[in-house]
Amino acid sequence: MEIRILEGDERNLCNRLWAQAFSRGERSTNWIGDDEGNDEDKPPVVVCGVFDSAGLQACLTINGYQLYFGENVILPMGGIGGVACLPASRGKGYAGALLKFAIDKMKEDKQPISALFPFSWEFYRRYGYEWVGVQRDTKLPTKILSTCLETENVRLLEDNEMERIKPVYEKFAKGYRACLKRPESIWKDFCTHSEKRFRYIYVAEFDGEIEGYVNFTLPEEGDDAHLREFVTLTPRARRALFGLLKRHEMQFTHFHWKAPEDDTLWGAFYHWDIETKIRPVYMGRVVDAETALALLKPSTYFRGEFRLKLVDRYAPWNERVLRVAFGEGNVEVEETEAKPNLRMDIQAFSQLYFGSPDADYLLRAGRVTVEDEVAYHALRSLVSGPPVFTNDHF
Ligand SMILES: CC(C)(COP(=O)(O)OP(=O)(O)OC[C@H]1O[C@@H](n2cnc3c(N)ncnc32)[C@H](O)[C@@H]1OP(=O)(O)O)[C@@H](O)C(=O)NCCC(=O)NCCS
């Protein structure tokens, strides 16, 4: 068996494999594309493959994204976009070997964190990934809404005005950990009409400032509408856009969208017919703990110190004892010979680093071993911050 990065035309070999795994063998699929990361609008994609005597047997892609981690931090992230193995070669450890290879590659490419949308939580947990964030999938019947005067401030966004909602998204995204700093390719998809249907982007605009937007296509008759994105920076923008959605009562009786853990919908109103499902946002992993910690920019009010020991079978560089000291908004991290005063596995540390579930939750769940209370409180304040959310899939 040989594992290597696929370059040039070789990348197209993956299409056949992916077609079998994800699109019922459809022949027209072009998953990987042949631009080899030369298109500036798209994130760079690394394609890794496992070869044996019969050729390419399994592949995995790493998308190079940037994530907002609150107001002041942007982190390079390796987004695992898919893993597939030919049916006759499954169960031989090929997918596992690719994940191990990808973790090494992300470290080399200076992507200190990684994330993925799992087909199985169990499968990726063994490679150090763990669920992070809590998202609220909300479904709401149009009939319980009412229009209001503020709905007069809603208008359809013109095709040439896309630039105007990007700052609204950015402001929203910086209020969370893990929203993508969206590459142009995502913005293009965001506003493209599908072959069959128009896409509608409505904005709520007050005194020339856009305070919120909603993006959707109309569903098949009888189906619920899915809002691709529903972002509001102010309560009045949400009221205004709800009024607009109310006017779609004849086109759909219900609509649903994905909202972050701290969404304030219930603060505006509650109704028995609102359905809210909660589930993890996705799985996260810290690839390189030393770099990831050093990139944080804690509040200047916080200072502290701790010594951390992680268990990380697939990233042995994370198993060194790290001394972490922070103050004045900076973090210093170095290897130390001293004994650690905090211990945990990489799965718990990844959750802590993404910030949801938080330190107290993990402590109560028995996932963190504390030998020094002061050290624990230092760690707790270092990783405190906004919730995890993303509205993009990869
Ligand atoms: C999932 C997949 C990539 C695994 O490939 P593989 O090379 O057989 O994986 P490995 O040999 O490294 O690991 C096999 C292990 O994964 C486990 N596994 C496989 N599919 C699983 C699933 N759906 N849920 C949970 N575990 C699963 C197996 O039970 C096995 O565990 P074991 O080692 O304890 O026996 C392969 O089955 C596949 O291509 N499936 C179709 C595409 C897909 O679903 N990809 C993942 C989503 S992006």
The ligand as an SDF file (V2000), in Angstrom:
LIG
                    3D

 48 50  0  0  0  0  0  0  0  0999 V2000
  -16.5640    4.6850    5.5880 C   0  0  0  0  0  0  0  0  0  0  0  0
  -15.4480    4.1580    4.7030 C   0  0  0  0  0  0  0  0  0  0  0  0
  -14.6680    5.3180    4.1050 C   0  0  0  0  0  0  0  0  0  0  0  0
  -14.5410    3.2800    5.5540 C   0  0  0  0  0  0  0  0  0  0  0  0
  -13.4590    2.8410    4.7270 O   0  0  0  0  0  0  0  0  0  0  0  0
  -12.5320    1.6070    5.1540 P   0  0  0  0  0  0  0  0  0  0  0  0
  -11.2730    1.6940    4.3740 O   0  0  0  0  0  0  0  0  0  0  0  0
  -13.3070    0.3590    5.1160 O   0  0  0  0  0  0  0  0  0  0  0  0
  -12.2560    1.9860    6.6760 O   0  0  0  0  0  0  0  0  0  0  0  0
  -11.1550    1.3220    7.6270 P   0  0  0  0  0  0  0  0  0  0  0  0
  -10.8250   -0.0410    7.1250 O   0  0  0  0  0  0  0  0  0  0  0  0
  -10.0470    2.2630    7.8820 O   0  0  0  0  0  0  0  0  0  0  0  0
  -11.9590    1.2430    8.9710 O   0  0  0  0  0  0  0  0  0  0  0  0
  -12.9650    0.3430    9.0390 C   0  0  0  0  0  0  0  0  0  0  0  0
  -13.6230    0.5930   10.3560 C   0  0  0  0  0  0  0  0  0  0  0  0
  -14.6110    1.6070   10.1590 O   0  0  0  0  0  0  0  0  0  0  0  0
  -15.8230    1.1580   10.6280 C   0  0  0  0  0  0  0  0  0  0  0  0
  -16.9090    1.6930    9.8090 N   0  0  0  0  0  0  0  0  0  0  0  0
  -17.0830    1.5650    8.4890 C   0  0  0  0  0  0  0  0  0  0  0  0
  -18.2500    2.1320    8.1310 N   0  0  0  0  0  0  0  0  0  0  0  0
  -18.8010    2.6190    9.2600 C   0  0  0  0  0  0  0  0  0  0  0  0
  -19.9990    3.2990    9.5510 C   0  0  0  0  0  0  0  0  0  0  0  0
  -20.8890    3.5950    8.5930 N   0  0  0  0  0  0  0  0  0  0  0  0
  -20.2430    3.6480   10.8430 N   0  0  0  0  0  0  0  0  0  0  0  0
  -19.3620    3.3490   11.8240 C   0  0  0  0  0  0  0  0  0  0  0  0
  -18.2120    2.7100   11.5980 N   0  0  0  0  0  0  0  0  0  0  0  0
  -17.9390    2.3430   10.3300 C   0  0  0  0  0  0  0  0  0  0  0  0
  -15.7670   -0.3420   10.4850 C   0  0  0  0  0  0  0  0  0  0  0  0
  -16.6740   -0.9510   11.3910 O   0  0  0  0  0  0  0  0  0  0  0  0
  -14.3350   -0.6610   10.8350 C   0  0  0  0  0  0  0  0  0  0  0  0
  -14.1880   -0.7320   12.2360 O   0  0  0  0  0  0  0  0  0  0  0  0
  -13.2010   -1.8560   12.9090 P   0  0  0  0  0  0  0  0  0  0  0  0
  -11.8070   -1.4180   12.4970 O   0  0  0  0  0  0  0  0  0  0  0  0
  -13.4350   -1.6880   14.3800 O   0  0  0  0  0  0  0  0  0  0  0  0
  -13.6160   -3.1390   12.3560 O   0  0  0  0  0  0  0  0  0  0  0  0
  -16.0190    3.2770    3.5660 C   0  0  0  0  0  0  0  0  0  0  0  0
  -16.8960    2.3600    4.1420 O   0  0  0  0  0  0  0  0  0  0  0  0
  -16.7570    4.0500    2.4890 C   0  0  0  0  0  0  0  0  0  0  0  0
  -16.1670    4.4780    1.5070 O   0  0  0  0  0  0  0  0  0  0  0  0
  -18.0800    4.2180    2.6380 N   0  0  0  0  0  0  0  0  0  0  0  0
  -18.8760    4.9540    1.6480 C   0  0  0  0  0  0  0  0  0  0  0  0
  -18.5700    6.4400    1.6730 C   0  0  0  0  0  0  0  0  0  0  0  0
  -18.7510    7.0460    3.0220 C   0  0  0  0  0  0  0  0  0  0  0  0
  -19.7470    6.8350    3.6950 O   0  0  0  0  0  0  0  0  0  0  0  0
  -17.7460    7.8540    3.4280 N   0  0  0  0  0  0  0  0  0  0  0  0
  -17.7480    8.5570    4.7030 C   0  0  0  0  0  0  0  0  0  0  0  0
  -18.4890    9.7860    4.6480 C   0  0  0  0  0  0  0  0  0  0  0  0
  -17.6360   11.1760    4.0780 S   0  0  0  0  0  0  0  0  0  0  0  0
  1  2  1  0
  2  3  1  0
  2  4  1  0
  2 36  1  0
  4  5  1  0
  5  6  1  0
  6  7  2  0
  6  8  1  0
  6  9  1  0
  9 10  1  0
 10 11  2  0
 10 12  1  0
 10 13  1  0
 13 14  1  0
 14 15  1  0
 15 16  1  0
 15 30  1  0
 16 17  1  0
 17 18  1  0
 17 28  1  0
 18 19  1  0
 18 27  1  0
 19 20  2  0
 20 21  1  0
 21 22  1  0
 21 27  2  0
 22 23  1  0
 22 24  2  0
 24 25  1  0
 25 26  2  0
 26 27  1  0
 28 29  1  0
 28 30  1  0
 30 31  1  0
 31 32  1  0
 32 33  2  0
 32 34  1  0
 32 35  1  0
 36 37  1  0
 36 38  1  0
 38 39  2  0
 38 40  1  0
 40 41  1  0
 41 42  1  0
 42 43  1  0
 43 44  2  0
 43 45  1  0
 45 46  1  0
 46 47  1  0
 47 48  1  0
M  END
$$$$
